[in-house]
């Protein structure tokens, strides 16, 4: 029982951190810059870059919408 409560607490904390990272404009912008650098250094393909950039831009848009409400 105590172990379940501990695991639940940890899962909730991880969820909060992930939510915060996905809704923080600064973090998302950093991830976009890292992605750009990886692409420019030929560490990722153009297709992978485009896919990940689109995901990050959607997150950025959502974060801005959240902030505006």
N, C-alpha and C positions, 0 to 999 in steps of 0.2 A: 504494500500500500504506500509506504513512504517513498519507495523507489519510483513508483508511478507518479507521485506528486512532484518529485525531483525532475523526472524526465519531462513532464508536462510544463514545468517552469522553464526548463532549458529550451524546449521547443517554442514556447511563447516569446522568450527573449530573442531567439534567433529570428523569429518572424518579425519582431519589432525592428531589429537591425536591418533586415532585408527591406522592409517597407520604407524605413528611413533612407536607405541608400538609393532606393528606386524613386524616391520622391524628392531627393535633394538635388537641386539644379547644379550645384558646384561639383558634386560627385559624378553626375551624368556627363557634364562637360569634360571632366578629367578623363573619363572613360572614352569619350569621343576623341580627345587628343591622343590618348594611348593607341587607339585603333588607327588613327591617321599615321602615327609613327610606325606602327607595325606594317601597314600597307606600304609606306614609302621605303621601308627597309626590306621589302619583299618577304616578309615573314608570313603574310597571308595573301590569298588570291583576291583579285578584284571582286569576284562573286561573293566571297566571304565578307569582304569589307562592306560591300553594298548591303548585304543582308543584316549585318550587325549594326551598321550605321542607321538603317531604317528602324530597327528595334530601339536603338538608343534615342533617336529623334522622337519616336512615339512616346517613350518614357519621359522625355524632356517636355513634350507638349502636355502630357498628363500632369506632370509636376507643376507646370505653370498654371494649368486649369485649377488644380487643387488649391494652389496658393491664392488664386483670385477669388475663391469662394469663401 
